[in-house]
Amino acid sequence: MKGFLNYLKGLAMGVCSLIPGVSGGTMALILGVYERLISAIGSFSVKKSIACFKFNKSSKEKRLSRSYVKSLDLPFVLTVVSGSLTMLFVGATGILKLLEVHYAYTISFFIGLIVASGFFIYHQIKDHKLSTTIVFTLLGIILGVSFLFIVPHNLTNPPFWYLVLAGFFGVSALFFPGISGSLILLLLGVYEFMLSVVSDPFSNLISIGGFGIGMLVGAVLVSKLIAYLLKKYHSATLYFLIGLIVGSLVIPIRKVLLSGIPNYLLTGIFFALGFIVVLVLERANL
């Protein structure tokens, strides 16, 4: 049952990762899997990976392998990642259609999720020192808002090395709640290109390979940095993340306003539904 729930959480993270301005990392925080993912991916090493999948192991190697599997939290990580990848490959077309037909309502729902997630993170902070609160929250807000002023460009046929770079920065956003991986791809000019790639993966294996290499390297390096910050500066890091979430809200809100709001009441209802979903998930301790 837990495995199925983790798979569903991965699906939810995958949905968020498809929407520019909506953070998959924020959804990981909402669903209570963020720090566990950071810890597991941050413990990755080539030595551990080889030991886990090596055949014909000695008794000593088997014991080491079991300890490595435990430290890497492989069943949990693979289940969540599988859910995310399922949604990325299967849901890309559906999400694009939903945004095309009901853009304001869809984004408003996700804005509700994002706002509620700030309260969710706040409840995880134990040290509420005033100076820490102000300084690191403001730093997060400034960084989040700054993305609004970066003008995106578009690349119709990006080179392999550029896709590696895009994969690195795109997956890095997963570990910074409030920063959208899809938004990073939009800023790098490859968002529409990557949506077309995942919609038809078998015809774009080279592009997926380059992007995947960047994702793998980024996931390992950035997760180690965040794991260190959460261990050494837990409260300051979480306040910074809250600031990122608050600052990044200007991006989806601006998109809704520019797209036009067909019905203010329905838009508010969808916003409230997103907020309520987070409250329900938090109370259920999912």
VEXDREN-2710 file (C-alpha; in Angstrom, 1 decimal):
% VEXDREN-2710
k/r/px/py/pz
1/MET/0.0/0.0/0.0
2/LYS/2.8/2.4/0.9
3/GLY/4.5/1.6/-2.4
4/PHE/1.3/2.5/-4.3
5/LEU/0.9/5.7/-2.4
6/ASN/4.6/6.7/-3.2
7/TYR/3.8/5.9/-6.9
8/LEU/0.8/8.3/-6.7
9/LYS/3.0/10.9/-5.1
10/GLY/5.4/10.5/-8.0
11/LEU/2.6/11.0/-10.4
12/ALA/1.6/14.3/-8.7
13/MET/5.2/15.5/-8.8
14/GLY/5.3/14.6/-12.5
15/VAL/2.1/16.7/-13.1
16/CYS/3.7/19.7/-11.5
17/SER/6.9/19.3/-13.4
18/LEU/5.0/19.7/-16.6
19/ILE/3.7/23.2/-15.7
20/PRO/5.9/26.3/-16.1
21/GLY/5.8/28.2/-12.9
22/VAL/4.7/25.2/-10.8
23/SER/7.4/23.4/-8.8
24/GLY/7.7/19.7/-8.6
25/GLY/9.9/20.2/-5.6
26/THR/7.1/22.1/-3.9
27/MET/4.8/19.1/-4.5
28/ALA/7.4/16.8/-3.0
29/LEU/7.3/19.0/0.1
30/ILE/3.5/19.0/0.2
31/LEU/3.5/15.2/0.0
32/GLY/6.1/14.8/2.7
33/VAL/8.8/13.1/0.5
34/TYR/11.2/16.0/-0.1
35/GLU/13.8/15.5/2.6
36/ARG/13.7/11.7/2.2
37/LEU/14.4/12.0/-1.6
38/ILE/17.2/14.5/-0.9
39/SER/18.8/12.2/1.6
40/ALA/18.5/9.1/-0.6
41/ILE/19.7/10.7/-3.8
42/GLY/22.4/12.6/-1.9
43/SER/23.9/9.3/-0.7
44/PHE/24.4/8.0/-4.2
45/SER/27.9/6.9/-5.3
46/VAL/29.2/4.8/-8.2
47/LYS/30.7/2.4/-5.7
48/LYS/27.4/1.8/-4.0
49/SER/25.5/1.4/-7.3
50/ILE/28.0/-1.2/-8.7
51/ALA/27.8/-3.1/-5.4
52/CYS/24.0/-3.2/-5.5
53/PHE/23.8/-4.6/-9.0
54/LYS/26.8/-6.9/-9.0
55/PHE/26.2/-10.6/-9.7
56/ASN/28.0/-13.5/-8.0
57/LYS/28.5/-11.7/-4.7
58/SER/30.4/-13.1/-1.7
59/SER/28.7/-13.2/1.7
60/LYS/30.5/-10.0/2.7
61/GLU/29.6/-8.3/-0.5
62/LYS/25.9/-9.3/0.0
63/ARG/25.9/-7.7/3.5
64/LEU/27.5/-4.5/2.1
65/SER/25.0/-4.6/-0.8
66/ARG/22.0/-4.8/1.6
67/SER/23.4/-1.8/3.6
68/TYR/23.9/0.2/0.4
69/VAL/20.3/-0.5/-0.7
70/LYS/19.1/0.7/2.7
71/SER/21.2/3.9/2.6
72/LEU/20.1/4.6/-1.0
73/ASP/16.5/3.9/-0.1
74/LEU/16.1/2.3/-3.6
75/PRO/12.6/0.9/-3.3
76/PHE/11.2/4.3/-2.3
77/VAL/13.3/6.3/-4.8
78/LEU/12.5/4.0/-7.7
79/THR/8.8/4.0/-7.0
80/VAL/8.5/7.8/-6.7
81/VAL/10.7/8.3/-9.8
82/SER/8.7/5.8/-11.8
83/GLY/5.5/7.7/-11.0
84/SER/7.1/11.0/-12.1
85/LEU/8.4/9.5/-15.3
86/THR/5.0/7.9/-16.1
87/MET/3.3/11.3/-15.8
88/LEU/6.0/13.1/-17.8
89/PHE/5.8/10.7/-20.8
90/VAL/2.1/9.9/-20.7
91/GLY/0.7/13.1/-19.3
92/ALA/2.5/15.7/-21.5
93/THR/-0.2/15.7/-24.2
94/GLY/-3.1/15.8/-21.6
95/ILE/-1.6/18.6/-19.6
96/LEU/-1.0/20.6/-22.8
97/LYS/-4.6/20.1/-23.8
98/LEU/-5.9/21.1/-20.3
99/LEU/-3.8/24.3/-20.3
100/GLU/-5.1/25.1/-23.8
101/VAL/-8.8/24.7/-22.9
102/HIS/-8.8/25.7/-19.2
103/TYR/-5.6/27.6/-18.6
104/ALA/-6.8/30.0/-15.9
105/TYR/-8.6/27.3/-13.9
106/THR/-5.7/24.8/-14.1
107/ILE/-3.0/27.3/-13.0
108/SER/-5.3/28.7/-10.3
109/PHE/-5.6/25.2/-8.8
110/PHE/-1.8/24.9/-8.7
111/ILE/-1.4/28.4/-7.2
112/GLY/-3.6/27.2/-4.4
113/LEU/-1.3/24.2/-3.9
114/ILE/1.8/26.5/-3.8
115/VAL/0.3/29.0/-1.3
116/ALA/-0.7/26.2/1.1
117/SER/2.7/24.6/0.8
118/GLY/4.2/27.7/2.4
119/PHE/2.2/27.0/5.5
120/PHE/3.1/23.3/5.3
121/ILE/6.9/24.1/5.3
122/TYR/6.5/26.7/8.1
123/HIS/5.1/24.0/10.4
124/GLN/8.3/22.0/9.9
125/ILE/10.5/24.7/11.2
126/LYS/11.5/24.5/14.9
127/ASP/13.8/27.5/15.3
128/HIS/11.9/30.8/14.5
129/LYS/14.7/33.2/15.1
130/LEU/13.6/36.7/13.8
131/SER/16.9/37.5/12.0
132/THR/17.0/34.2/10.3
133/THR/13.3/34.5/9.3
134/ILE/13.7/37.9/7.7
135/VAL/17.0/37.5/6.0
136/PHE/16.6/34.1/4.4
137/THR/12.9/34.6/3.5
138/LEU/13.8/37.8/1.8
139/LEU/16.7/36.2/-0.1
140/GLY/14.3/33.5/-1.3
141/ILE/11.7/36.0/-2.4
142/ILE/14.2/38.1/-4.3
143/LEU/15.5/35.0/-6.1
144/GLY/12.0/33.8/-6.9
145/VAL/10.8/37.2/-8.3
146/SER/14.0/37.6/-10.3
147/PHE/12.9/34.8/-12.7
148/LEU/10.1/37.1/-13.8
149/PHE/12.5/39.5/-15.4
150/ILE/14.5/36.9/-17.4
151/VAL/13.3/37.0/-21.0
152/PRO/13.2/33.5/-22.5
153/HIS/14.5/32.7/-25.9
154/ASN/13.6/29.7/-28.1
155/LEU/15.6/26.9/-29.6
156/THR/13.9/24.7/-32.2
157/ASN/16.7/22.2/-32.6
158/PRO/19.1/22.5/-29.6
159/PRO/22.5/20.7/-29.8
160/PHE/23.3/17.7/-27.6
161/TRP/25.6/19.5/-25.2
162/TYR/22.8/22.2/-24.7
163/LEU/20.3/19.4/-23.8
164/VAL/22.8/18.1/-21.2
165/LEU/23.0/21.5/-19.7
166/ALA/19.2/22.0/-19.8
167/GLY/18.7/18.6/-18.1
168/PHE/21.2/19.6/-15.3
169/PHE/19.5/22.9/-14.5
170/GLY/16.0/21.5/-15.1
171/VAL/16.3/18.6/-12.5
172/SER/18.2/20.9/-10.1
173/ALA/14.9/22.9/-9.8
174/LEU/13.3/19.8/-8.3
175/PHE/15.5/20.2/-5.2
176/PHE/14.6/23.9/-4.8
177/PRO/10.8/24.1/-4.1
178/GLY/9.4/27.3/-5.5
179/ILE/11.5/27.0/-8.7
180/SER/9.8/25.3/-11.5
181/GLY/11.8/22.9/-13.6
182/SER/9.6/23.6/-16.6
183/LEU/10.1/27.3/-16.1
184/ILE/13.8/26.8/-16.2
185/LEU/13.4/24.9/-19.5
186/LEU/11.2/27.8/-20.8
187/LEU/13.9/30.3/-19.8
188/LEU/16.5/28.1/-21.5
189/GLY/14.3/28.0/-24.6
190/VAL/13.8/24.2/-24.8
191/TYR/10.4/23.8/-23.0
192/GLU/8.3/23.2/-26.1
193/PHE/11.0/21.2/-27.7
194/MET/11.2/18.8/-24.7
195/LEU/7.4/18.5/-24.5
196/SER/7.4/17.3/-28.1
197/VAL/10.3/14.9/-27.3
198/VAL/8.5/13.2/-24.4
199/SER/5.3/13.1/-26.4
200/ASP/7.2/10.9/-29.0
201/PRO/10.1/9.4/-27.0
202/PHE/11.1/6.6/-29.4
203/SER/11.7/9.1/-32.2
204/ASN/13.9/11.3/-30.0
205/LEU/16.1/8.9/-28.1
206/ILE/19.3/10.9/-28.6
207/SER/17.7/14.1/-27.3
208/ILE/16.3/12.1/-24.3
209/GLY/19.7/10.6/-23.7
210/GLY/21.4/14.0/-23.6
211/PHE/18.8/15.5/-21.3
212/GLY/18.9/12.3/-19.1
213/ILE/22.7/12.6/-18.6
214/GLY/22.3/16.2/-17.4
215/MET/19.4/15.1/-15.1
216/LEU/21.5/12.3/-13.5
217/VAL/24.5/14.5/-12.9
218/GLY/22.4/17.4/-11.6
219/ALA/20.3/15.2/-9.3
220/VAL/23.4/13.7/-7.6
221/LEU/25.4/17.0/-7.2
222/VAL/22.5/19.3/-6.2
223/SER/20.9/16.8/-3.8
224/LYS/24.2/16.5/-1.9
225/LEU/24.3/20.3/-1.5
226/ILE/20.7/20.5/-0.3
227/ALA/21.2/17.6/2.1
228/TYR/24.2/19.3/3.6
229/LEU/22.3/22.6/4.0
230/LEU/19.3/20.9/5.6
231/LYS/21.6/19.1/8.0
232/LYS/23.7/22.1/9.0
233/TYR/21.2/25.0/8.5
234/HIS/17.8/23.4/8.6
235/SER/15.7/26.4/9.7
236/ALA/17.5/28.9/7.5
237/THR/17.2/26.6/4.5
238/LEU/13.5/26.1/5.0
239/TYR/12.9/29.8/5.4
240/PHE/14.8/30.4/2.2
241/LEU/12.6/27.8/0.5
242/ILE/9.4/29.5/1.7
243/GLY/10.8/32.7/0.3
244/LEU/11.3/31.0/-3.1
245/ILE/7.8/29.8/-3.1
246/VAL/6.3/33.2/-2.3
247/GLY/8.5/34.9/-4.8
248/SER/7.9/32.5/-7.6
249/LEU/4.1/33.0/-7.2
250/VAL/4.4/36.2/-9.3
251/ILE/5.1/34.0/-12.4
252/PRO/1.9/31.8/-12.5
253/ILE/-0.2/34.7/-11.3
254/ARG/1.1/36.9/-14.1
255/LYS/0.4/34.1/-16.6
256/VAL/-3.2/33.8/-15.4
257/LEU/-3.8/37.6/-15.6
258/LEU/-2.3/37.8/-19.1
259/SER/-4.3/34.9/-20.3
260/GLY/-7.6/36.5/-19.2
261/ILE/-9.9/35.2/-16.4
262/PRO/-13.1/33.8/-17.9
263/ASN/-14.9/33.6/-14.5
264/TYR/-13.5/35.0/-11.3
265/LEU/-15.7/32.9/-9.1
266/LEU/-14.7/29.6/-10.7
267/THR/-11.0/30.7/-10.7
268/GLY/-11.3/31.4/-6.9
269/ILE/-13.0/28.0/-6.4
270/PHE/-10.2/26.2/-8.2
271/PHE/-7.6/28.1/-6.1
272/ALA/-9.5/27.1/-2.9
273/LEU/-9.6/23.5/-4.1
274/GLY/-5.8/23.5/-4.5
275/PHE/-5.4/24.9/-1.0
276/ILE/-7.7/22.4/0.5
277/VAL/-6.0/19.5/-1.2
278/VAL/-2.8/20.4/0.6
279/LEU/-4.6/20.7/4.0
280/VAL/-6.2/17.3/3.5
281/LEU/-2.9/15.6/2.6
282/GLU/-1.1/17.2/5.6
283/ARG/-3.8/16.1/8.0
284/ALA/-3.8/12.6/6.5
285/ASN/0.0/12.5/6.9
286/LEU/0.4/11.1/3.4
END
